[in-house]
Amino acid sequence: MYFNKKNMNSLPKIRLASLKHHLVSLIAIAFSTIALATVLVVVVTNGDNPIAVVRSPELIQGFKAMKDAQARYGDKQKAWQANLETLEEDLQSAMNEYRAQYARLSNDEVQKRREQLEQKRSNYEEYSRALQEKAAEEENTMMQGVLNQINSFVMDYGEEHGYEVILGTTSAGSVLYGRETVDITDEILKALNAAYESGNMGGENVSQ
């Protein structure tokens, strides 16, 4: 079972959308693109070798490393938003002051104040764009780090327990039927979180 990272769209505002809903969409898209290939592999290798199924969204959302990463990312969002709001308030205050004093300003003063306001507006928009790019980049990095850890762990788990294939199921329907006895989501999630808490995870470290 491989979890593939798709490029996430740049966010239109620094008030970022819920990662939980974004994550579900990401997983569904990733697995829908590899569903046919996965089924073909099963047809070829299916025999006496065991095949297991994992509910991919539940595994990722239940992984404590994901929850920790989301919490850290949420803290960064709050800091970015606070900085942006400070610039916005400064710009609005300057505009209000300009309007209040406009009638008393000379032509030269009007020109100077307009240039100052334009510079503040430009700084605000530039900072906003930079934050959006940084937010998207860090979200992608966070997701890739978590997926790398899960991929590495599941590969080792499958080999250790003698599974020929471990399929990842999603709401997109990559697996149409599987006996309940081959669903190993809960046992993998338990082992995955135990390894994470003990510091014995493979793959990319997302603890920071």
C-alpha positions as CSV (number, residue, x, y, z in Angstrom):
1,M,0.0,0.0,0.0
2,Y,1.5,3.3,-1.1
3,F,0.2,6.8,-0.1
4,N,0.9,9.3,-2.9
5,K,1.2,13.0,-2.2
6,K,-0.6,15.3,-4.7
7,N,0.3,18.9,-5.1
8,M,-2.1,21.0,-3.0
9,N,-3.5,24.2,-4.4
10,S,-2.3,27.5,-3.1
11,L,-4.8,28.8,-0.6
12,P,-6.7,32.0,-1.7
13,K,-6.5,33.4,1.8
14,I,-4.2,32.9,4.7
15,R,-7.3,31.6,6.6
16,L,-6.5,28.1,5.6
17,A,-9.1,25.4,5.1
18,S,-9.6,22.4,7.5
19,L,-6.7,19.9,7.0
20,K,-9.0,17.0,7.8
21,H,-11.3,17.7,4.9
22,H,-8.3,18.5,2.7
23,L,-6.7,15.2,3.7
24,V,-9.7,13.1,2.8
25,S,-9.8,14.6,-0.7
26,L,-6.1,14.1,-1.2
27,I,-6.3,10.4,-0.2
28,A,-9.3,9.8,-2.4
29,I,-7.6,11.3,-5.5
30,A,-4.3,9.5,-4.9
31,F,-5.9,6.1,-4.6
32,S,-8.4,6.5,-7.4
33,T,-5.5,7.0,-9.8
34,I,-3.8,3.7,-8.8
35,A,-6.9,1.6,-8.1
36,L,-6.8,-0.3,-11.5
37,A,-3.1,-1.1,-11.2
38,T,-3.6,-2.4,-7.7
39,V,-6.5,-4.7,-8.7
40,L,-4.4,-6.1,-11.6
41,V,-1.6,-6.9,-9.2
42,V,-4.1,-8.7,-7.0
43,V,-5.4,-10.8,-9.9
44,V,-1.8,-11.9,-10.8
45,T,-0.6,-12.6,-7.3
46,N,-3.7,-13.9,-5.6
47,G,-3.4,-17.5,-4.6
48,D,-2.3,-19.0,-1.3
49,N,-0.5,-15.9,-0.3
50,P,-2.5,-13.7,2.1
51,I,-3.9,-10.4,1.0
52,A,-4.9,-7.7,3.6
53,V,-7.0,-4.5,3.4
54,V,-6.4,-1.2,5.2
55,R,-8.8,1.7,5.4
56,S,-6.4,4.3,4.3
57,P,-8.1,7.6,5.4
58,E,-8.7,6.1,8.9
59,L,-5.1,4.9,9.1
60,I,-3.7,8.4,8.2
61,Q,-6.2,10.3,10.4
62,G,-5.7,8.0,13.3
63,F,-1.9,8.2,13.1
64,K,-0.6,10.3,16.0
65,A,2.2,11.8,13.9
66,M,-0.5,13.3,11.7
67,K,-2.4,14.7,14.7
68,D,0.8,16.2,16.1
69,A,1.8,17.6,12.7
70,Q,-1.6,19.2,12.3
71,A,-1.4,20.8,15.7
72,R,2.0,22.3,15.0
73,Y,0.8,23.5,11.6
74,G,-2.3,25.0,13.2
75,D,-0.1,27.0,15.6
76,K,1.9,28.4,12.7
77,Q,-1.3,29.3,10.9
78,K,-2.4,31.4,13.9
79,A,1.0,33.2,14.0
80,W,0.9,33.9,10.3
81,Q,-2.7,35.2,10.5
82,A,-1.9,37.5,13.4
83,N,1.0,39.0,11.4
84,L,-1.2,39.5,8.4
85,E,-4.0,41.1,10.5
86,T,-1.4,43.5,12.0
87,L,-0.4,44.8,8.6
88,E,-4.1,45.0,7.5
89,E,-5.0,47.0,10.6
90,D,-2.0,49.3,10.0
91,L,-3.0,49.9,6.4
92,Q,-6.7,50.6,7.4
93,S,-5.6,53.0,10.1
94,A,-3.4,54.9,7.7
95,M,-6.3,55.1,5.1
96,N,-8.7,56.4,7.8
97,E,-6.2,59.0,8.9
98,Y,-5.7,60.1,5.3
99,R,-9.4,60.5,4.7
100,A,-9.9,62.5,7.9
101,Q,-7.1,64.9,7.1
102,Y,-7.5,65.1,3.4
103,A,-9.3,68.5,3.3
104,R,-6.4,70.1,5.3
105,L,-3.6,68.7,3.2
106,S,-1.7,70.6,0.5
107,N,-1.3,69.0,-3.0
108,D,2.2,67.9,-2.2
109,E,1.1,66.4,1.1
110,V,-1.7,64.6,-0.6
111,Q,0.7,63.1,-3.2
112,K,3.1,62.1,-0.4
113,R,0.4,60.4,1.6
114,R,-0.9,58.5,-1.4
115,E,2.5,57.2,-2.1
116,Q,2.9,56.0,1.5
117,L,-0.5,54.3,1.3
118,E,0.3,52.6,-1.9
119,Q,3.6,51.3,-0.4
120,K,1.7,50.0,2.6
121,R,-0.8,48.3,0.4
122,S,2.0,46.8,-1.8
123,N,3.7,45.5,1.4
124,Y,0.5,43.9,2.6
125,E,-0.2,42.2,-0.7
126,E,3.4,40.9,-1.0
127,Y,3.4,39.6,2.5
128,S,0.1,37.9,2.0
129,R,1.3,36.1,-1.2
130,A,4.5,35.1,0.6
131,L,2.5,33.6,3.5
132,Q,0.2,31.7,1.1
133,E,3.2,30.2,-0.6
134,K,4.9,29.3,2.7
135,A,1.7,27.8,4.0
136,A,1.2,25.5,1.0
137,E,4.9,24.5,1.0
138,E,4.8,23.6,4.7
139,E,1.5,21.7,4.3
140,N,3.0,19.7,1.5
141,T,6.1,19.0,3.5
142,M,4.1,17.9,6.5
143,M,1.9,15.6,4.5
144,Q,4.8,14.0,2.6
145,G,6.7,13.4,5.9
146,V,3.7,11.6,7.4
147,L,3.0,9.5,4.3
148,N,6.7,8.5,4.1
149,Q,6.5,7.2,7.6
150,I,3.3,5.2,7.0
151,N,4.7,3.8,3.7
152,S,7.9,2.7,5.4
153,F,6.1,1.1,8.3
154,V,3.4,-0.7,6.3
155,M,6.1,-2.2,4.0
156,D,8.0,-3.5,7.0
157,Y,4.8,-4.7,8.6
158,G,3.6,-6.6,5.6
159,E,6.9,-8.3,5.1
160,E,7.2,-9.2,8.8
161,H,3.7,-10.7,8.8
162,G,3.9,-12.5,5.5
163,Y,1.4,-10.5,3.5
164,E,1.8,-10.7,-0.3
165,V,-0.3,-7.6,-0.8
166,I,-1.8,-4.9,1.4
167,L,-4.4,-2.9,-0.3
168,G,-5.5,0.6,0.7
169,T,-9.2,1.3,0.4
170,T,-10.8,4.7,0.1
171,S,-14.3,6.1,-0.5
172,A,-13.3,6.1,-4.2
173,G,-13.8,2.3,-4.1
174,S,-10.4,0.9,-5.0
175,V,-11.5,-2.4,-3.4
176,L,-15.0,-3.5,-4.1
177,Y,-15.1,-6.4,-1.7
178,G,-13.0,-7.9,1.1
179,R,-13.8,-10.3,3.9
180,E,-13.9,-8.5,7.3
181,T,-11.2,-10.9,8.6
182,V,-8.6,-9.5,6.2
183,D,-9.1,-5.9,7.3
184,I,-6.0,-5.1,9.3
185,T,-6.5,-1.3,9.8
186,D,-6.9,-1.4,13.5
187,E,-3.9,-3.7,14.2
188,I,-1.7,-1.7,11.9
189,L,-2.8,1.6,13.4
190,K,-2.1,0.3,16.9
191,A,1.4,-0.9,15.9
192,L,2.0,2.3,13.9
193,N,1.2,4.6,16.9
194,A,3.2,2.4,19.2
195,A,6.2,2.7,17.0
196,Y,5.8,6.4,16.7
197,E,5.5,6.9,20.4
198,S,8.5,4.8,21.1
199,G,10.6,6.7,18.5
200,N,11.1,3.6,16.3
201,M,9.6,5.0,13.1
202,G,11.2,4.7,9.8
203,G,11.0,7.1,6.9
204,E,11.1,10.9,7.1
205,N,11.0,12.4,10.6
206,V,8.0,14.7,11.1
207,S,8.4,15.2,14.8
208,Q,9.6,18.8,14.4
